[in-house]
Structure formats: C-alpha cells, structure tokens
Amino acid sequence: EGLTLSSTALTVANGLTLSDGDVTLADGHGLSFAATSDAGVSTPSELLDDYEEGTWTPTLGGGTSGSFGITVESATYTKVGRVVTVIASINTTSESSPQGYLTVGGLPFTPASGHVGRSPMLFYMDGMETNYTADIIGLTLGADTTARAYLGDGNLPQSDLAQAMDASTYVLLTITYNT
C-alpha cells in the first residue's frame, strides 16, 4: 500500500511518477531549485516553500471618511512563494458620504515592507456617477493590508475616487503583490 524509507536521502534517476496521491513536504521545507544556473545573479533563496489558494473578504471605503455597503460576488487569492494575487468582483449597494481615495481593505496577506511591498492594482469600474471617466491608479503600500486607488485626472493621481462612486458601482480588481 505505501512505501516507507528510513534513510536521510533518496536519489531517483530518470524521473519519478506518482500514479495517485500527493507529495507532502515537512514544515519549513520545499522544492529546491539550487541546482539551476543563476548566470552570476545573487540569489537569496531558490526554495519554493509555499502554495495556497483561498478566499478573502474585501472591504471598500473612503480614504478620508465614509464607507460603502457591498456585495461580494467573488474574492479569491493564490499565493505562490512570496507572491500573492487577489481577484475580486464587488458591487456597491449603499454609500455613506465616502470622501478621498478609495480604500480596498482585507488583503489576505500583509504586503512586504518598503518599496518591495508597493504593487500596482488593475481595475474595471462601471456605474460611477456622471462625467467621471478617468484612469484608475491603485497600489498596495508596504506592511498595510489596505490598498489605495485614485482617479488619474491630469498628470497626478487625485484623491476623489471614493466620492465618484455611488450606491451601484461594479468593481472588478486584481492585485499582485509580495509578502
């Protein structure tokens, strides 16, 4: 039924095929790619030690004040090593005087500190108030599980996206960031 080896190492030549079942690694271990050529690049780690899929619970609010009632159609994430990708489909159902940039809270993992924790977001929004057509610019900030989104009016991001939304805005977003 199963094979148990009590050795410190196992070497298999010509590949390994599992007809059924999973490969389970001990906590703190992973798949090592140390045997690959790094072409002179300094590599702090070549160990893939984490993979996870799941759901998360997003929130939307105003950066200065206010909030939104929301219905979440879907909110999923995939984490491979240190890289997290979240995807969400959200409908606003009510608003309570939102002002400022839009906050997207509840990220499932905390972004890394510093510049490595800053990552762009992709957005699609439909059903915003009249005459608001602009680029939407979003980013995560290091060590903060709440991302920010701005309207890209003119040459600089503007802190007015939250008030441009209304009680029936559809938000589709994707964020990829490092932990």
C-alpha positions as CSV (number, residue, x, y, z in Angstrom):
1,E,0.0,0.0,0.0
2,G,2.7,2.5,0.9
3,L,6.5,2.7,0.9
4,T,8.3,4.0,3.9
5,L,12.0,4.6,3.8
6,S,14.2,5.4,6.7
7,S,17.1,7.0,5.0
8,T,18.5,10.5,5.1
9,A,18.4,10.8,1.3
10,L,16.8,9.2,-1.7
11,T,18.1,9.6,-5.2
12,V,15.9,8.7,-8.2
13,A,17.3,8.6,-11.7
14,N,15.2,9.1,-14.8
15,G,12.2,10.8,-13.2
16,L,9.5,10.0,-10.6
17,T,5.9,9.2,-11.4
18,L,3.1,9.1,-8.9
19,S,0.0,7.2,-10.1
20,D,-2.1,8.6,-7.3
21,G,-1.6,10.8,-4.2
22,D,0.3,13.9,-3.2
23,V,3.8,14.8,-2.4
24,T,3.9,16.2,1.1
25,L,6.9,18.1,2.4
26,A,7.8,18.6,6.1
27,D,7.1,22.1,7.5
28,G,9.9,24.5,6.6
29,H,10.9,22.6,3.5
30,G,10.0,22.9,-0.1
31,L,11.2,22.3,-3.7
32,S,14.8,23.4,-4.1
33,F,15.9,24.8,-7.4
34,A,19.5,25.3,-6.2
35,A,20.9,23.1,-9.0
36,T,19.8,25.6,-11.6
37,S,22.3,28.1,-13.2
38,D,22.0,31.6,-11.8
39,A,24.1,33.3,-14.5
40,G,26.0,35.3,-11.9
41,V,23.0,36.7,-10.2
42,S,22.9,36.8,-6.4
43,T,20.0,34.6,-5.3
44,P,19.0,34.7,-1.6
45,S,16.7,31.7,-2.0
46,E,15.9,29.0,-4.5
47,L,13.4,27.2,-2.4
48,L,9.7,27.2,-3.3
49,D,8.1,26.5,0.1
50,D,4.5,27.8,-0.1
51,Y,1.5,27.4,-2.3
52,E,-2.0,28.3,-1.2
53,E,-5.5,29.1,-2.7
54,G,-8.4,30.6,-0.9
55,T,-11.0,33.3,-0.5
56,W,-10.7,36.7,1.2
57,T,-13.2,39.3,2.5
58,P,-12.7,42.7,0.8
59,T,-14.0,46.0,2.2
60,L,-14.4,49.3,0.4
61,G,-14.2,52.8,2.0
62,G,-13.2,56.4,1.6
63,G,-9.6,57.3,2.4
64,T,-10.7,60.4,4.3
65,S,-14.1,59.3,5.5
66,G,-17.2,57.3,4.7
67,S,-18.0,53.8,3.7
68,F,-19.8,51.6,1.2
69,G,-22.2,48.7,1.7
70,I,-21.0,45.9,-0.7
71,T,-22.0,42.6,-2.1
72,V,-19.0,40.4,-2.9
73,E,-19.6,38.2,-6.0
74,S,-16.3,36.5,-5.6
75,A,-12.9,37.2,-3.9
76,T,-10.2,34.7,-4.3
77,Y,-6.4,34.6,-3.9
78,T,-3.5,32.5,-5.0
79,K,-0.1,32.6,-3.1
80,V,3.0,31.1,-4.7
81,G,6.1,31.6,-2.5
82,R,6.0,35.3,-1.6
83,V,3.8,36.4,-4.5
84,V,0.1,36.9,-3.8
85,T,-2.6,37.6,-6.5
86,V,-6.1,38.6,-5.3
87,I,-9.1,38.9,-7.6
88,A,-12.4,40.3,-6.6
89,S,-15.8,41.2,-8.1
90,I,-17.7,43.6,-5.9
91,N,-21.0,45.6,-6.2
92,T,-21.6,48.6,-4.0
93,T,-25.1,48.5,-2.5
94,S,-25.1,51.7,-0.5
95,E,-22.8,54.6,0.4
96,S,-22.3,56.7,3.5
97,S,-20.6,60.0,2.4
98,P,-17.3,58.5,1.0
99,Q,-14.6,61.0,0.5
100,G,-11.0,60.8,-0.7
101,Y,-9.2,57.9,-2.4
102,L,-10.8,54.5,-2.4
103,T,-9.6,52.0,0.2
104,V,-9.7,48.3,-0.6
105,G,-9.2,46.5,2.7
106,G,-8.9,43.0,3.9
107,L,-6.0,41.8,1.8
108,P,-5.4,38.2,2.9
109,F,-1.6,38.7,3.5
110,T,0.4,41.8,4.6
111,P,2.5,43.2,1.8
112,A,6.2,43.3,2.4
113,S,7.6,46.5,4.0
114,G,9.2,49.3,2.0
115,H,9.2,49.6,-1.8
116,V,9.1,45.9,-2.4
117,G,5.6,46.0,-0.8
118,R,4.3,48.6,-3.2
119,S,2.5,47.0,-6.1
120,P,0.0,48.3,-8.8
121,M,-3.6,47.2,-9.0
122,L,-5.8,46.6,-12.1
123,F,-9.4,47.9,-12.0
124,Y,-12.5,47.9,-14.0
125,M,-15.4,50.0,-12.7
126,D,-18.9,50.5,-14.1
127,G,-21.8,52.6,-12.8
128,M,-19.9,55.5,-11.4
129,E,-21.5,59.0,-11.1
130,T,-22.0,61.0,-14.3
131,N,-18.9,62.6,-16.0
132,Y,-16.3,60.5,-14.2
133,T,-14.2,58.9,-16.9
134,A,-10.5,58.6,-16.0
135,D,-7.7,56.2,-15.4
136,I,-7.9,54.5,-12.0
137,I,-4.5,54.2,-10.3
138,G,-4.1,51.8,-7.4
139,L,-1.3,50.5,-5.3
140,T,-0.5,48.5,-2.2
141,L,1.6,50.1,0.5
142,G,4.3,48.1,2.3
143,A,3.1,46.5,5.6
144,D,-0.6,47.6,5.1
145,T,-3.4,45.2,4.3
146,T,-5.5,48.1,2.9
147,A,-4.7,49.2,-0.7
148,R,-5.5,52.6,-2.2
149,A,-7.0,53.6,-5.5
150,Y,-7.0,57.1,-7.1
151,L,-8.5,58.8,-10.1
152,G,-5.8,59.6,-12.6
153,D,-7.1,63.1,-13.6
154,G,-4.5,65.1,-15.5
155,N,-0.8,64.5,-14.6
156,L,-1.2,63.3,-10.9
157,P,-3.4,60.9,-9.0
158,Q,-6.4,62.7,-7.4
159,S,-7.9,61.8,-4.1
160,D,-11.5,61.8,-5.3
161,L,-12.3,58.3,-6.4
162,A,-14.5,57.4,-3.4
163,Q,-16.9,60.3,-4.0
164,A,-17.1,59.5,-7.7
165,M,-18.6,56.1,-6.9
166,D,-22.2,55.6,-6.0
167,A,-24.5,53.0,-4.4
168,S,-24.5,50.8,-7.6
169,T,-20.9,50.7,-8.8
170,Y,-19.4,47.5,-10.1
171,V,-15.8,47.0,-9.2
172,L,-13.5,44.3,-10.7
173,L,-10.0,44.3,-9.4
174,T,-6.7,42.3,-9.5
175,I,-3.8,43.0,-7.2
176,T,-0.5,41.1,-7.3
177,Y,2.0,41.9,-4.5
178,N,4.9,40.5,-2.5
179,T,4.6,39.4,1.1
